[in-house]
Amino acid sequence: MSDQYAVIGNPVKHSLSPQIHAAFASETGEEIVYERLLGDLEDFNGDVRDFFSRGGCGLNVTVPFKQKAWELVDELSERARLAGAVNTITRLDSGKLRGDNTDGVGLVRDLTENHGFDFTDASLLLLGAGGASRGVILPLLQQQPASLMIANRTAGKAVSLADLFSGQGDVCGCGLHEIAERQFNLIINATAAGLEGDVPAIPDTCLASGGWVYDMMYGKQPTAFVRWGEARNAGKSLDGIGMLVEQAAESFFIWRGVRPHTAAVIQQLVS
Ligand code: ATR
């Protein structure tokens, strides 16, 4: 029988992960089965235990279970520990469950390898201080940018988040209204504002000339934040579809030890 994998979320029916992993499997010749699991909001742990007791090898975890997965696993990678969230669970030979978080590395890889962003001397602005933001901070700091500012509608949350990562690089937190005098080479939107077609309230002037804009969300149409960047002549104005595929590729690599090519899969999803 092929090795079993799945993505667990609620809702989960729109997840693109099965399509992405099927493409990786066919490209690499790995024999896997990858399904969708609708997680029980009241008994996520039971669903995970069931999946692994049936012989499952690995799970991707999506909204709203990433923090629950972090609490459930037996051990954590360093990046997952700091992210406070797990999006990849692997059953080890010992039977223990190991949690990892591939979101941040997915973002970084999309920026650097797919689009050629250079973090050297770059000043970064990360909008939002929820789970999505926290998950990408360590991998961003590991690129050694000049600085990382986290700005959030509720300033205190950004300040706390920055404190948590203060040992990892030049990072500070503030409210959205406090960024008026600064300019950034890369602005990443990790807020939920786009769910209502909204853009965080930041000044036009904070995008440096030629600076890039990256929305961690994606959709069939350009997101509100991608349009914000385009309207301000951003060097590039990107959505999160590449990050989605790259985080999946990193999970696939953890599970199978083979790194799939991503370009054709990204192309397939955007066309
Ligand atoms: P996630 O896990 O997706 O990050 P979350 O933890 O609920 O979700 O966090 C949502 C983030 O989007 C928060 O940073 C939130 O700001 P607050 O902390 O002030 O609530 C931010 N957010 C949501 N709607 C927003 C809007 N319209 N403008 C700016 N920020 C918004």
Residues whose N, C-alpha, C, O or C-beta is under 5 A from the ligand:
A	BS01	ATR	G128 A129 G130 G131 A132 S133 N152 R153 T154 K157 A190 T191 A192 A193 D198 V199 P200
